[in-house]
Amino acid sequence: MGKLLRVNTKERTFGFEEVPKAYEGLGGRALTSKMILDEVPATCHALGKANKLIFSPGLLTGSPAANSGRLSAGAKSPLTGGIKESNSGGYAAQKLAKLGITALILEDKPAEDDFSIIVINNDGVEIFPAGDLVKKGNYEVMETLWQKYGKNVAVISIGQAGEQCLKGASMNQADLNGRPGRAHGRGGLGAVMGSKKIKAIVVDDKGAPKIEVKDKEAFKAANKRWVDMLRNHPVSGEGLPSYGTAVLVNLVNEAGAFPTKNFRSGRFDHAQDISGEKMSELIEQRGGVVSEGCHPGCVIKCSNVYHDKDGKVLTTGFEYETIWAFGAHTTIKDLDDIAMLDRLCDDFGLDTIEMGVTIGIAMEGGMIPWGDGKAAIDLLSKVGEYTSEGKIIGSGAVFTGDALGVDRVPVVKKQSLPAYDPRSCKGQGVTYATTPMGADHTAGYGVTANILDVGGTIDPCKKEGNIELSQNLQIATAAIDAAGLCLFIAFAILDDEDGVPTIVDMLNARYGLSLTPDDVVALGKSTLNDEKEFNRRAGFTKVDDQLPEMFNETFPPHNTTWDFTLDELSKTLSF
Amino acid sequence: MGKLLRVNTKERTFGFEEVPKAYEGLGGRALTSKMILDEVPATCHALGKANKLIFSPGLLTGSPAANSGRLSAGAKSPLTGGIKESNSGGYAAQKLAKLGITALILEDKPAEDDFSIIVINNDGVEIFPAGDLVKKGNYEVMETLWQKYGKNVAVISIGQAGEQCLKGASMNQADLNGRPGRAHGRGGLGAVMGSKKIKAIVVDDKGAPKIEVKDKEAFKAANKRWVDMLRNHPVSGEGLPSYGTAVLVNLVNEAGAFPTKNFRSGRFDHAQDISGEKMSELIEQRGGVVSEGCHPGCVIKCSNVYHDKDGKVLTTGFEYETIWAFGAHTTIKDLDDIAMLDRLCDDFGLDTIEMGVTIGIAMEGGMIPWGDGKAAIDLLSKVGEYTSEGKIIGSGAVFTGDALGVDRVPVVKKQSLPAYDPRSCKGQGVTYATTPMGADHTAGYGVTANILDVGGTIDPCKKEGNIELSQNLQIATAAIDAAGLCLFIAFAILDDEDGVPTIVDMLNARYGLSLTPDDVVALGKSTLNDEKEFNRRAGFTKVDDQLPEMFNETFPPHNTTWDFTLDELSKTLSF
């Protein structure tokens, strides 16, 4: 196995150590969550010296396994006050894995306000002043670092939001073109990186040996089945490559679960104008890229490059959740305005879901008019200007709601709800309510059986079956995140009995083990239990596993309400 | 007994009802807390329609009992997220009692943004538009309402902070000269009043009958003993009338427990410049009022009127906690600057403790320089200007710390610590940590035995005895708050065995009862249990009954640390 790399951000020192017994066999989210539980006092200030920011590639990351290039980042979240894992594509996961780094741990914090850059390569680690890059956006940071270190390095950086330690701050990763289109978006982890005064991390694997695969033949055979499976599923093989994740706009709108105007109804009159179909059409017209991967070895390729009217790159990695948040939620219907808002988030280093919901709350509070894209762009731009207005917006929906006296704020554990209404997509609602992460669609994507008829069909508007759906998906997702696999492989493994066994075969071939599917389920459960234990120590109770009272309102067009009790949710969701 | 007056702020209607059985025999804090527990869903949004704002005079209020004119206000707190009782002097308590109103309950909230004024008199209730008073400060509001309704009416109003629903907002009461020098300061209850769009409440008791006292002779005899007891104690009879509460500056500074520069040391080099002695000297020189009561029937008279250099009224009710918060905590040493900050708080309707601590956090975060009084005045002025900067500051210390990325924020349950360091005044520290109110000195004033040698002597720097001290004081305080008595009667009753029996005699004579001191203790306990139960339902755990990690730092001059464990605190503080 690899090593742990600990960086003391106060002393600007580092050290490698063997992976201790307690952490053996863990990777990705399973490792970051276990380490946070073991090493971070749950009641500490998330921006204080006791918090740690931990990066870990998944168990399959660095191997040739398709779609295994995700990097988990973990910390106590400044947004939720609980544990957080947020994973991203980009180059960093695979390069860290190839350098034999099982986890990179940023510890302590400097007293003074000087930002540093960490460079990790095959020779070791360098830490030096960030210099001119301070107060710069991610676009410029990544371009500068690629100029300096070459186009083969990974970059994880924060923009102005992370430097200001705002709760909406993301950590962005250079995508395959060196643009900040990929993000560890949720939970404000960029603020933790900012509190430790790390502006960027560069990872260069030049000279590093290839990942050792114990049983090469078995691995190759399993990976072939794996690739075929991903390519043959209609969602990962057809829908996502053709229209990106925005393929969901029309589907979720049609299902009546597309939250519009701060969760007042489930259909947006202008869904067509912001749909995946419309987006792909514009990208093709303007010479962008309809389909590309977020990391080498991706066979789904749901990412993209979106050009403006003049054919210049406007934004990249333009996703469904972003389009919903800045679109239907705020009633902005101009896709170019939404793309500009996405670009600003990438550049300042902000979570697009949190920011879209926040802009809606700013509209709810009368700060800017509903549906006004230009006003939204102006308002979001303040984050990059270090103004008080920008600090409010950049701190997210709860913060902005509090500043404006708004009482309809769609959050769980202070994190904004994503793009599926919990009343008319109840499997997703259970996940929002009960995942230790705060409202998060990726933690247990009930949209599958609720709307896409993947892995069965469960009525999205009724309670029956949706707790079990969410529970099973939460377990599976925790395991997927531990393996470093892209969440979108879930479509294939839910519909193909050979899915999980194939993943197990790859794990066994990679490490020379003889795991069973039950072991993978056990890993998912133990990860969730670690996370729930951290939250319990941080002071969370079953009260935190529920949606806010605004979801008691009846939701058109299906006239649903949120009708799970605290007891129903808390009894069934222990693992 | 009296009646409940319920006002529906959405429909602008009202109704009187008999006091139901469950609320019989309760008054003041005992009643507001019981009603909040019974009628407000603990997980509701504090600014939502489900929260209620409840006012209740104490059990002795309206009677001739000395120092019994306090009005309790209760609600779910927008600041702490838990239950809140905040009491104030002024005219309102006695006038409500004389009108036979056991509790005034504001319910629901209007959809639109129109503020109203409620006028309560012997003929009933009127509710009408606030008109020109919207966006006006409390000074102008009170002056206008006294001009309209005469100088015999009580006014409870909010300023710009409450209108904006900011978490630091107070509700202010007209003092004996019609100025907003008295406040329901803590817990952001002004934001709840603002969310219900009530700008002011006028209470006029003209024509109301006198309070009925069942046994007039017994009452008169007990009250005579009571007045003598208060006048003969050195603190309530001498220290407080001579120097106001600011008499504590030199005492607490000398004890090394005067938190300076955001709780970095226990002695302030310029304590002399902001002391009670200095304040009284300036008041006399400039023609102010050294000593006046906060309500009719007060025999302690610790309030005052502080003039500026030109002999004009600068502020009133200028208190120790305010002087500490804007003074030693921020290192501002000019008493006139501090007085101006106090005036701004009274005018905008802001809690002076929360705002002083917040200004210190703004200094910690580099927003303005340490010790700069003029910069602090400019910054606090923004609250009245409805700017984003003002919204941040007006939302308190946690909010401002979050906006600025500051991790040293001295709060419990998100409420700022008052003017006694918990490491070198541990009885007070236990109260901060464990009271259901969030950090609050009045909830169990351990300064008595820790520093003033009242009610015995307990070493303030050691753990021994301080949990019990705080626990007993919390029980006694809850009972005092239920009776509507001023907290400063505690000095006398702690040192005089006849103290509690005298209060019991007055209660019995007033209502024709035969209570014992044990009954009073039971009332205090049951009130605390109601409050703790509300907080439990709202999601509080023992984790919330502890100080933040910044108090692990060693504190000079006595080099103390905060050394109580969660278990020590949680085990001993159930009633």
Interface residues (C-beta under 8 A of the other chain):
Chain A: P41 A42 T43 C44 H45 L47 G48 K49 A50 P78 Q164 C165 L166 K167 A191 G194 S195 T387 S388 E389 K391 I392 S395 F399 D402 A403 L404 G405 V406 D407 V409 R537 A538 G539 F540 T541 V543 D544 Q546 P548 E549
Chain B: P41 A42 T43 C44 H45 L47 G48 K49 A50 P78 Q164 C165 L166 K167 A191 G194 S195 T387 S388 E389 K391 I392 S395 F399 D402 A403 L404 G405 V406 D407 V409 R537 A538 G539 F540 T541 V543 D544 Q546 P548 E549
